[in-house]
Amino acid sequence: MGEFDGGAVTSVSGNGTCSFTEPNRDSITLLTGLGVEGDVRLPTEPYRPLEKV
């Protein structure tokens, strides 16, 4: 994976249910290796990318 060269977040949306539309939020909390706190898709285990063989 390459280095991040910048960017901007213009909005964030989410809720605790799986739905097509989600309300905008003022902020989110990112959990290292998991994703967005409170997101219905939050995994039960940390993400582990496949290793190159």
FIZA-575937 format. One record per residue: x, y, z of N, C-alpha, C, O in turn; residue in one letter; residue number from 0. Coordinates in steps of 0.05 Angstrom, whole numbers, plus 5000, padded with zeros to 4 digits. Example, Ala and Ser with C-alpha at 12.3 -4.5 7.8 and 13.67 -1.06 7.14 Angstrom:
REM FIZA-575937
<rec><n_c1>5264</n_c1><n_c2>4886</n_c2><n_c3>5156</n_c3><ca_c1>5246</ca_c1><ca_c2>4910</ca_c2><ca_c3>5156</ca_c3><c_c1>5264</c_c1><c_c2>4934</c_c2><c_c3>5156</c_c3><o_c1>5285</o_c1><o_c2>4934</o_c2><o_c3>5169</o_c3><code>a</code><pos>0</pos></rec>
<rec><n_c1>5257</n_c1><n_c2>4955</n_c2><n_c3>5142</n_c3><ca_c1>5273</ca_c1><ca_c2>4979</ca_c2><ca_c3>5143</ca_c3><c_c1>5258</c_c1><c_c2>5001</c_c2><c_c3>5157</c_c3><o_c1>5268</o_c1><o_c2>5023</o_c2><o_c3>5161</o_c3><code>s</code><pos>1</pos></rec>
***
This chain:
REM FIZA-575937
<rec><n_c1>5017</n_c1><n_c2>4976</n_c2><n_c3>5000</n_c3><ca_c1>5000</ca_c1><ca_c2>5000</ca_c2><ca_c3>5000</ca_c3><c_c1>5018</c_c1><c_c2>5025</c_c2><c_c3>5000</c_c3><o_c1>5038</o_c1><o_c2>5026</o_c2><o_c3>5015</o_c3><code>m</code><pos>0</pos></rec>
<rec><n_c1>5011</n_c1><n_c2>5045</n_c2><n_c3>4984</n_c3><ca_c1>5027</ca_c1><ca_c2>5069</ca_c2><ca_c3>4982</ca_c3><c_c1>5022</c_c1><c_c2>5088</c_c2><c_c3>5004</c_c3><o_c1>5005</o_c1><o_c2>5084</o_c2><o_c3>5021</o_c3><code>g</code><pos>1</pos></rec>
<rec><n_c1>5037</n_c1><n_c2>5109</n_c2><n_c3>5004</n_c3><ca_c1>5034</ca_c1><ca_c2>5130</ca_c2><ca_c3>5024</ca_c3><c_c1>5009</c_c1><c_c2>5147</c_c2><c_c3>5018</c_c3><o_c1>5003</o_c1><o_c2>5151</o_c2><o_c3>4994</o_c3><code>e</code><pos>2</pos></rec>
<rec><n_c1>4996</n_c1><n_c2>5157</n_c2><n_c3>5038</n_c3><ca_c1>4973</ca_c1><ca_c2>5174</ca_c2><ca_c3>5035</ca_c3><c_c1>4983</c_c1><c_c2>5202</c_c2><c_c3>5028</c_c3><o_c1>5000</o_c1><o_c2>5213</o_c2><o_c3>5043</o_c3><code>f</code><pos>3</pos></rec>
<rec><n_c1>4973</n_c1><n_c2>5214</n_c2><n_c3>5007</n_c3><ca_c1>4983</ca_c1><ca_c2>5240</ca_c2><ca_c3>4998</ca_c3><c_c1>4963</c_c1><c_c2>5263</c_c2><c_c3>5003</c_c3><o_c1>4965</o_c1><o_c2>5283</o_c2><o_c3>4990</o_c3><code>d</code><pos>4</pos></rec>
<rec><n_c1>4945</n_c1><n_c2>5259</n_c2><n_c3>5021</n_c3><ca_c1>4926</ca_c1><ca_c2>5280</ca_c2><ca_c3>5028</ca_c3><c_c1>4898</c_c1><c_c2>5275</c_c2><c_c3>5019</c_c3><o_c1>4893</o_c1><o_c2>5256</o_c2><o_c3>5004</o_c3><code>g</code><pos>5</pos></rec>
<rec><n_c1>4880</n_c1><n_c2>5291</n_c2><n_c3>5028</n_c3><ca_c1>4852</ca_c1><ca_c2>5288</ca_c2><ca_c3>5021</ca_c3><c_c1>4835</c_c1><c_c2>5304</c_c2><c_c3>5041</c_c3><o_c1>4845</o_c1><o_c2>5316</o_c2><o_c3>5059</o_c3><code>g</code><pos>6</pos></rec>
<rec><n_c1>4809</n_c1><n_c2>5304</n_c2><n_c3>5037</n_c3><ca_c1>4791</ca_c1><ca_c2>5318</ca_c2><ca_c3>5054</ca_c3><c_c1>4765</c_c1><c_c2>5303</c_c2><c_c3>5057</c_c3><o_c1>4755</o_c1><o_c2>5292</o_c2><o_c3>5038</o_c3><code>a</code><pos>7</pos></rec>
<rec><n_c1>4755</n_c1><n_c2>5302</n_c2><n_c3>5081</n_c3><ca_c1>4729</ca_c1><ca_c2>5290</ca_c2><ca_c3>5087</ca_c3><c_c1>4708</c_c1><c_c2>5312</c_c2><c_c3>5086</c_c3><o_c1>4710</o_c1><o_c2>5332</o_c2><o_c3>5100</o_c3><code>v</code><pos>8</pos></rec>
<rec><n_c1>4688</n_c1><n_c2>5309</n_c2><n_c3>5069</n_c3><ca_c1>4668</ca_c1><ca_c2>5330</ca_c2><ca_c3>5066</ca_c3><c_c1>4643</c_c1><c_c2>5324</c_c2><c_c3>5082</c_c3><o_c1>4628</o_c1><o_c2>5342</o_c2><o_c3>5089</o_c3><code>t</code><pos>9</pos></rec>
<rec><n_c1>4638</n_c1><n_c2>5298</n_c2><n_c3>5088</n_c3><ca_c1>4615</ca_c1><ca_c2>5291</ca_c2><ca_c3>5106</ca_c3><c_c1>4618</c_c1><c_c2>5262</c_c2><c_c3>5115</c_c3><o_c1>4632</o_c1><o_c2>5246</o_c2><o_c3>5102</o_c3><code>s</code><pos>10</pos></rec>
<rec><n_c1>4605</n_c1><n_c2>5256</n_c2><n_c3>5137</n_c3><ca_c1>4604</ca_c1><ca_c2>5228</ca_c2><ca_c3>5147</ca_c3><c_c1>4575</c_c1><c_c2>5222</c_c2><c_c3>5154</c_c3><o_c1>4560</o_c1><o_c2>5239</o_c2><o_c3>5163</o_c3><code>v</code><pos>11</pos></rec>
<rec><n_c1>4567</n_c1><n_c2>5197</n_c2><n_c3>5149</n_c3><ca_c1>4540</ca_c1><ca_c2>5189</ca_c2><ca_c3>5154</ca_c3><c_c1>4541</c_c1><c_c2>5162</c_c2><c_c3>5168</c_c3><o_c1>4560</o_c1><o_c2>5147</o_c2><o_c3>5165</o_c3><code>s</code><pos>12</pos></rec>
<rec><n_c1>4520</n_c1><n_c2>5155</n_c2><n_c3>5183</n_c3><ca_c1>4519</ca_c1><ca_c2>5128</ca_c2><ca_c3>5195</ca_c3><c_c1>4498</c_c1><c_c2>5126</c_c2><c_c3>5216</c_c3><o_c1>4488</o_c1><o_c2>5146</o_c2><o_c3>5227</o_c3><code>g</code><pos>13</pos></rec>
<rec><n_c1>4491</n_c1><n_c2>5101</n_c2><n_c3>5222</n_c3><ca_c1>4473</ca_c1><ca_c2>5095</ca_c2><ca_c3>5245</ca_c3><c_c1>4478</c_c1><c_c2>5066</c_c2><c_c3>5253</c_c3><o_c1>4495</o_c1><o_c2>5053</o_c2><o_c3>5241</o_c3><code>n</code><pos>14</pos></rec>
<rec><n_c1>4463</n_c1><n_c2>5056</n_c2><n_c3>5271</n_c3><ca_c1>4467</ca_c1><ca_c2>5029</ca_c2><ca_c3>5282</ca_c3><c_c1>4451</c_c1><c_c2>5008</c_c2><c_c3>5268</c_c3><o_c1>4450</o_c1><o_c2>4985</o_c2><o_c3>5277</o_c3><code>g</code><pos>15</pos></rec>
<rec><n_c1>4438</n_c1><n_c2>5015</n_c2><n_c3>5246</n_c3><ca_c1>4422</ca_c1><ca_c2>4995</ca_c2><ca_c3>5231</ca_c3><c_c1>4432</c_c1><c_c2>4994</c_c2><c_c3>5202</c_c3><o_c1>4444</o_c1><o_c2>5013</o_c2><o_c3>5192</o_c3><code>t</code><pos>16</pos></rec>
<rec><n_c1>4427</n_c1><n_c2>4972</n_c2><n_c3>5188</n_c3><ca_c1>4434</ca_c1><ca_c2>4970</ca_c2><ca_c3>5160</ca_c3><c_c1>4411</c_c1><c_c2>4980</c_c2><c_c3>5143</c_c3><o_c1>4390</o_c1><o_c2>4968</o_c2><o_c3>5141</o_c3><code>c</code><pos>17</pos></rec>
<rec><n_c1>4415</n_c1><n_c2>5004</n_c2><n_c3>5132</n_c3><ca_c1>4395</ca_c1><ca_c2>5016</ca_c2><ca_c3>5116</ca_c3><c_c1>4408</c_c1><c_c2>5030</c_c2><c_c3>5092</c_c3><o_c1>4432</o_c1><o_c2>5036</o_c2><o_c3>5092</o_c3><code>s</code><pos>18</pos></rec>
<rec><n_c1>4391</n_c1><n_c2>5036</n_c2><n_c3>5071</n_c3><ca_c1>4402</ca_c1><ca_c2>5049</ca_c2><ca_c3>5047</ca_c3><c_c1>4410</c_c1><c_c2>5078</c_c2><c_c3>5052</c_c3><o_c1>4431</o_c1><o_c2>5087</o_c2><o_c3>5042</o_c3><code>f</code><pos>19</pos></rec>
<rec><n_c1>4395</n_c1><n_c2>5092</n_c2><n_c3>5069</n_c3><ca_c1>4403</ca_c1><ca_c2>5120</ca_c2><ca_c3>5075</ca_c3><c_c1>4410</c_c1><c_c2>5122</c_c2><c_c3>5105</c_c3><o_c1>4398</o_c1><o_c2>5108</o_c2><o_c3>5122</o_c3><code>t</code><pos>20</pos></rec>
<rec><n_c1>4429</n_c1><n_c2>5138</n_c2><n_c3>5111</n_c3><ca_c1>4438</ca_c1><ca_c2>5142</ca_c2><ca_c3>5138</ca_c3><c_c1>4440</c_c1><c_c2>5172</c_c2><c_c3>5143</c_c3><o_c1>4448</o_c1><o_c2>5187</o_c2><o_c3>5126</o_c3><code>e</code><pos>21</pos></rec>
<rec><n_c1>4433</n_c1><n_c2>5180</n_c2><n_c3>5168</n_c3><ca_c1>4435</ca_c1><ca_c2>5209</ca_c2><ca_c3>5174</ca_c3><c_c1>4464</c_c1><c_c2>5218</c_c2><c_c3>5175</c_c3><o_c1>4482</o_c1><o_c2>5203</o_c2><o_c3>5183</o_c3><code>p</code><pos>22</pos></rec>
<rec><n_c1>4468</n_c1><n_c2>5243</n_c2><n_c3>5168</n_c3><ca_c1>4495</ca_c1><ca_c2>5255</ca_c2><ca_c3>5171</ca_c3><c_c1>4502</c_c1><c_c2>5257</c_c2><c_c3>5201</c_c3><o_c1>4484</o_c1><o_c2>5261</o_c2><o_c3>5218</o_c3><code>n</code><pos>23</pos></rec>
<rec><n_c1>4527</n_c1><n_c2>5255</n_c2><n_c3>5207</n_c3><ca_c1>4538</ca_c1><ca_c2>5258</ca_c2><ca_c3>5234</ca_c3><c_c1>4557</c_c1><c_c2>5282</c_c2><c_c3>5235</c_c3><o_c1>4569</o_c1><o_c2>5289</o_c2><o_c3>5215</o_c3><code>r</code><pos>24</pos></rec>
<rec><n_c1>4560</n_c1><n_c2>5293</n_c2><n_c3>5259</n_c3><ca_c1>4579</ca_c1><ca_c2>5315</ca_c2><ca_c3>5262</ca_c3><c_c1>4608</c_c1><c_c2>5303</c_c2><c_c3>5264</c_c3><o_c1>4627</o_c1><o_c2>5316</o_c2><o_c3>5256</o_c3><code>d</code><pos>25</pos></rec>
<rec><n_c1>4610</n_c1><n_c2>5278</n_c2><n_c3>5274</n_c3><ca_c1>4636</ca_c1><ca_c2>5266</ca_c2><ca_c3>5276</ca_c3><c_c1>4632</c_c1><c_c2>5235</c_c2><c_c3>5278</c_c3><o_c1>4610</o_c1><o_c2>5225</o_c2><o_c3>5282</o_c3><code>s</code><pos>26</pos></rec>
<rec><n_c1>4655</n_c1><n_c2>5221</n_c2><n_c3>5275</n_c3><ca_c1>4656</ca_c1><ca_c2>5192</ca_c2><ca_c3>5278</ca_c3><c_c1>4680</c_c1><c_c2>5186</c_c2><c_c3>5295</c_c3><o_c1>4699</o_c1><o_c2>5202</o_c2><o_c3>5296</o_c3><code>i</code><pos>27</pos></rec>
<rec><n_c1>4681</n_c1><n_c2>5162</n_c2><n_c3>5306</n_c3><ca_c1>4704</ca_c1><ca_c2>5152</ca_c2><ca_c3>5321</ca_c3><c_c1>4714</c_c1><c_c2>5128</c_c2><c_c3>5306</c_c3><o_c1>4700</o_c1><o_c2>5108</o_c2><o_c3>5304</o_c3><code>t</code><pos>28</pos></rec>
<rec><n_c1>4739</n_c1><n_c2>5129</n_c2><n_c3>5296</n_c3><ca_c1>4751</ca_c1><ca_c2>5106</ca_c2><ca_c3>5283</ca_c3><c_c1>4765</c_c1><c_c2>5088</c_c2><c_c3>5303</c_c3><o_c1>4780</o_c1><o_c2>5098</o_c2><o_c3>5320</o_c3><code>l</code><pos>29</pos></rec>
<rec><n_c1>4759</n_c1><n_c2>5062</n_c2><n_c3>5302</n_c3><ca_c1>4771</ca_c1><ca_c2>5043</ca_c2><ca_c3>5320</ca_c3><c_c1>4793</c_c1><c_c2>5028</c_c2><c_c3>5304</c_c3><o_c1>4786</o_c1><o_c2>5015</o_c2><o_c3>5284</o_c3><code>l</code><pos>30</pos></rec>
<rec><n_c1>4817</n_c1><n_c2>5030</n_c2><n_c3>5312</n_c3><ca_c1>4840</ca_c1><ca_c2>5018</ca_c2><ca_c3>5298</ca_c3><c_c1>4835</c_c1><c_c2>4988</c_c2><c_c3>5292</c_c3><o_c1>4830</o_c1><o_c2>4973</o_c2><o_c3>5310</o_c3><code>t</code><pos>31</pos></rec>
<rec><n_c1>4837</n_c1><n_c2>4981</n_c2><n_c3>5266</n_c3><ca_c1>4834</ca_c1><ca_c2>4954</ca_c2><ca_c3>5258</ca_c3><c_c1>4806</c_c1><c_c2>4944</c_c2><c_c3>5256</c_c3><o_c1>4801</o_c1><o_c2>4921</o_c2><o_c3>5248</o_c3><code>g</code><pos>32</pos></rec>
<rec><n_c1>4786</n_c1><n_c2>4961</n_c2><n_c3>5264</n_c3><ca_c1>4758</ca_c1><ca_c2>4952</ca_c2><ca_c3>5264</ca_c3><c_c1>4740</c_c1><c_c2>4968</c_c2><c_c3>5245</c_c3><o_c1>4726</o_c1><o_c2>4957</o_c2><o_c3>5229</o_c3><code>l</code><pos>33</pos></rec>
<rec><n_c1>4741</n_c1><n_c2>4994</n_c2><n_c3>5247</n_c3><ca_c1>4724</ca_c1><ca_c2>5012</ca_c2><ca_c3>5231</ca_c3><c_c1>4712</c_c1><c_c2>5034</c_c2><c_c3>5247</c_c3><o_c1>4725</o_c1><o_c2>5045</o_c2><o_c3>5265</o_c3><code>g</code><pos>34</pos></rec>
<rec><n_c1>4687</n_c1><n_c2>5040</n_c2><n_c3>5241</n_c3><ca_c1>4673</ca_c1><ca_c2>5062</ca_c2><ca_c3>5254</ca_c3><c_c1>4657</c_c1><c_c2>5052</c_c2><c_c3>5279</c_c3><o_c1>4641</o_c1><o_c2>5034</o_c2><o_c3>5276</o_c3><code>v</code><pos>35</pos></rec>
<rec><n_c1>4662</n_c1><n_c2>5065</n_c2><n_c3>5301</n_c3><ca_c1>4648</ca_c1><ca_c2>5058</ca_c2><ca_c3>5326</ca_c3><c_c1>4618</c_c1><c_c2>5061</c_c2><c_c3>5322</c_c3><o_c1>4609</o_c1><o_c2>5081</o_c2><o_c3>5312</o_c3><code>e</code><pos>36</pos></rec>
<rec><n_c1>4603</n_c1><n_c2>5040</n_c2><n_c3>5330</n_c3><ca_c1>4574</ca_c1><ca_c2>5041</ca_c2><ca_c3>5328</ca_c3><c_c1>4562</c_c1><c_c2>5033</c_c2><c_c3>5301</c_c3><o_c1>4538</o_c1><o_c2>5032</o_c2><o_c3>5298</o_c3><code>g</code><pos>37</pos></rec>
<rec><n_c1>4580</n_c1><n_c2>5027</n_c2><n_c3>5282</n_c3><ca_c1>4570</ca_c1><ca_c2>5019</ca_c2><ca_c3>5256</ca_c3><c_c1>4560</c_c1><c_c2>4990</c_c2><c_c3>5257</c_c3><o_c1>4573</o_c1><o_c2>4973</o_c2><o_c3>5269</o_c3><code>d</code><pos>38</pos></rec>
<rec><n_c1>4538</n_c1><n_c2>4985</n_c2><n_c3>5243</n_c3><ca_c1>4527</ca_c1><ca_c2>4958</ca_c2><ca_c3>5244</ca_c3><c_c1>4545</c_c1><c_c2>4937</c_c2><c_c3>5230</c_c3><o_c1>4544</o_c1><o_c2>4914</o_c2><o_c3>5236</o_c3><code>v</code><pos>39</pos></rec>
<rec><n_c1>4563</n_c1><n_c2>4947</n_c2><n_c3>5213</n_c3><ca_c1>4581</ca_c1><ca_c2>4929</ca_c2><ca_c3>5199</ca_c3><c_c1>4607</c_c1><c_c2>4925</c_c2><c_c3>5214</c_c3><o_c1>4626</o_c1><o_c2>4913</o_c2><o_c3>5204</o_c3><code>r</code><pos>40</pos></rec>
<rec><n_c1>4609</n_c1><n_c2>4935</n_c2><n_c3>5238</n_c3><ca_c1>4633</ca_c1><ca_c2>4933</ca_c2><ca_c3>5254</ca_c3><c_c1>4640</c_c1><c_c2>4903</c_c2><c_c3>5258</c_c3><o_c1>4623</o_c1><o_c2>4889</o_c2><o_c3>5269</o_c3><code>l</code><pos>41</pos></rec>
<rec><n_c1>4663</n_c1><n_c2>4894</n_c2><n_c3>5250</n_c3><ca_c1>4670</ca_c1><ca_c2>4865</ca_c2><ca_c3>5253</ca_c3><c_c1>4674</c_c1><c_c2>4858</c_c2><c_c3>5282</c_c3><o_c1>4680</o_c1><o_c2>4876</o_c2><o_c3>5299</o_c3><code>p</code><pos>42</pos></rec>
<rec><n_c1>4672</n_c1><n_c2>4833</n_c2><n_c3>5288</n_c3><ca_c1>4677</ca_c1><ca_c2>4823</ca_c2><ca_c3>5316</ca_c3><c_c1>4707</c_c1><c_c2>4818</c_c2><c_c3>5320</c_c3><o_c1>4715</o_c1><o_c2>4815</o_c2><o_c3>5343</o_c3><code>t</code><pos>43</pos></rec>
<rec><n_c1>4723</n_c1><n_c2>4817</n_c2><n_c3>5299</n_c3><ca_c1>4751</ca_c1><ca_c2>4813</ca_c2><ca_c3>5301</ca_c3><c_c1>4766</c_c1><c_c2>4834</c_c2><c_c3>5284</c_c3><o_c1>4755</o_c1><o_c2>4844</o_c2><o_c3>5265</o_c3><code>e</code><pos>44</pos></rec>
<rec><n_c1>4791</n_c1><n_c2>4841</n_c2><n_c3>5292</n_c3><ca_c1>4806</ca_c1><ca_c2>4860</ca_c2><ca_c3>5276</ca_c3><c_c1>4810</c_c1><c_c2>4851</c_c2><c_c3>5247</c_c3><o_c1>4812</o_c1><o_c2>4827</o_c2><o_c3>5242</o_c3><code>p</code><pos>45</pos></rec>
<rec><n_c1>4811</n_c1><n_c2>4870</n_c2><n_c3>5229</n_c3><ca_c1>4816</ca_c1><ca_c2>4864</ca_c2><ca_c3>5201</ca_c3><c_c1>4844</c_c1><c_c2>4854</c_c2><c_c3>5198</c_c3><o_c1>4863</o_c1><o_c2>4866</o_c2><o_c3>5208</o_c3><code>y</code><pos>46</pos></rec>
<rec><n_c1>4848</n_c1><n_c2>4832</n_c2><n_c3>5183</n_c3><ca_c1>4874</ca_c1><ca_c2>4822</ca_c2><ca_c3>5178</ca_c3><c_c1>4877</c_c1><c_c2>4817</c_c2><c_c3>5148</c_c3><o_c1>4866</o_c1><o_c2>4798</o_c2><o_c3>5137</o_c3><code>r</code><pos>47</pos></rec>
<rec><n_c1>4891</n_c1><n_c2>4835</n_c2><n_c3>5134</n_c3><ca_c1>4894</ca_c1><ca_c2>4831</ca_c2><ca_c3>5105</ca_c3><c_c1>4909</c_c1><c_c2>4805</c_c2><c_c3>5098</c_c3><o_c1>4925</o_c1><o_c2>4795</o_c2><o_c3>5114</o_c3><code>p</code><pos>48</pos></rec>
<rec><n_c1>4903</n_c1><n_c2>4794</n_c2><n_c3>5075</n_c3><ca_c1>4917</ca_c1><ca_c2>4770</ca_c2><ca_c3>5066</ca_c3><c_c1>4947</c_c1><c_c2>4776</c_c2><c_c3>5062</c_c3><o_c1>4954</o_c1><o_c2>4797</o_c2><o_c3>5052</o_c3><code>l</code><pos>49</pos></rec>
<rec><n_c1>4963</n_c1><n_c2>4758</n_c2><n_c3>5071</n_c3><ca_c1>4992</ca_c1><ca_c2>4761</ca_c2><ca_c3>5068</ca_c3><c_c1>5000</c_c1><c_c2>4752</c_c2><c_c3>5040</c_c3><o_c1>4989</o_c1><o_c2>4733</o_c2><o_c3>5029</o_c3><code>e</code><pos>50</pos></rec>
<rec><n_c1>5019</n_c1><n_c2>4766</n_c2><n_c3>5028</n_c3><ca_c1>5030</ca_c1><ca_c2>4758</ca_c2><ca_c3>5002</ca_c3><c_c1>5047</c_c1><c_c2>4733</c_c2><c_c3>5006</c_c3><o_c1>5063</o_c1><o_c2>4732</o_c2><o_c3>5025</o_c3><code>k</code><pos>51</pos></rec>
<rec><n_c1>5044</n_c1><n_c2>4715</n_c2><n_c3>4989</n_c3><ca_c1>5058</ca_c1><ca_c2>4689</ca_c2><ca_c3>4991</ca_c3><c_c1>5083</c_c1><c_c2>4690</c_c2><c_c3>4974</c_c3><o_c1>5098</o_c1><o_c2>4670</o_c2><o_c3>4973</o_c3><code>v</code><pos>52</pos></rec>
***
